[in-house]
Amino acid sequence: MNCIIASTSTIHGSEYLAYLEEALKDLYKDVTEIIFIPYARPGGISHDQYTQKAKEGLAFLDAEVKGLHEFENPAEALKNAQALFTGGGNTFLLVSQLYNQKVLEPLQQAIKSGTPYLGTSAGSNICGQTMGTTNDMPIVYPPSFKTLGILEFNLNPHYLDPDPNSTHKGETRETRIKEFHHLNSMPVVGLREGSWLCVTENDIVLEGGLKARVFEKDQDAYEVENGTSFKDLK
Amino acid sequence: MNCIIASTSTIHGSEYLAYLEEALKDLYKDVTEIIFIPYARPGGISHDQYTQKAKEGLAFLDAEVKGLHEFENPAEALKNAQALFTGGGNTFLLVSQLYNQKVLEPLQQAIKSGTPYLGTSAGSNICGQTMGTTNDMPIVYPPSFKTLGILEFNLNPHYLDPDPNSTHKGETRETRIKEFHHLNSMPVVGLREGSWLCVTENDIVLEGGLKARVFEKDQDAYEVENGTSFKDLK
């Protein structure tokens, strides 16, 4: 496998995908066409608008970007793709569309067979075992919460530390993940904005320079350093 | 109907349910037994632990509090209940349990027939048309997102204004609700912590002293004052 699974597409004070430029030049080396999966529709923008945004964000590459929605047979398109990118937005909508368009399994096969894959936010969330640790609002009812299972654990993108000064009574991210572990057993990696996982055939490594927070069932959460391997986390 | 549908059980600097004391003395006037629905299990606590917490929070009343899980036939218990309270926690878990225990319809019937009802957070969320505007994490897959429909609109409890100083790239609450309206048509009332809806046979009134934020499809969001009636919002 050959994936970049990123917490976010954009970091504060920087342009769309800009902080990933060097990593993406390496991921998409020698690639002339990237298929973009626009299903998560952030802010409800159209598939065409979102694909245009991806094109602009990847303009530093010498590759054409096409939206998966432009293909008559999306499953076939994934099978034949040189490279892939799933953008962020709403995970419930993304997962619903992957099921409805019957492309969840073709996408999984393409990634497992080594097609270079970039996921950001919702596009990263779906690389876990389930979408059960997304932060998104359930705006549509998907046929299942089961996702690609590229990783043996789940992800929480845009991981946010509790604000010690907050007076808000909504649950913190850590409380929510603790509730998840009362009903589910897989570990959860909280990926802070600016971090990504670099997934290759033999390893899964935390990159981007930040620590990540790991939640395992019936254990206290713990911090891991940049460069940590998650290949044995399951 | 006779309901208090509250954004939160607890406000900053105050004890569990304390800010609702006067309103609850009125809601539960002459009631000697309240059935508590503990299914949402905040932080994963047990049904027994959660029921104990509700008992302590309602100690200012002259009423016994029993957990719905203590009854052999929960549907029958709801039918015969003098008064009801559904506590907050995880909405996905609450809704799953309401379906699995086959009590969604009996609960709806009890409320519609005038049984006094208190909902806080997740227990309020379920009073809308769907749970599609919850903030919670999808830790379990419910049979449906459809909820009680006591209100003709949806709720977003713990409504939080965007932080103008935030550098975080996760979606704001308003962006999430906007995404909801790309796929759904019912209005959404963002209830700030400290607010509640007082639902009677003829009216639905915003109480608690704060403004609420209303989101209607294809319109700009707008603020409404304490005391606003939502009886025509649909």
Interface residues (C-beta under 8 A of the other chain):
Chain A: T8 S9 T10 I11 H12 G13 R41 P42 G43 G44 G89 N90 F92 L93 M131 G132 T133 T134 N135 D136 M137 P138 I139 V140 Y141 S144 F145 H158 L160 T167 H168 K169 G170 E171 T175 R176 I177 K178 E179 F180 H181 H182 L183 N184 E193
Chain B: T8 S9 T10 I11 H12 G13 R41 P42 G43 G44 G89 N90 F92 L93 M131 G132 T133 T134 N135 D136 M137 P138 I139 V140 Y141 S144 F145 H158 L160 T167 H168 K169 G170 E171 T175 R176 I177 K178 E179 F180 H181 H182 L183 N184 E193
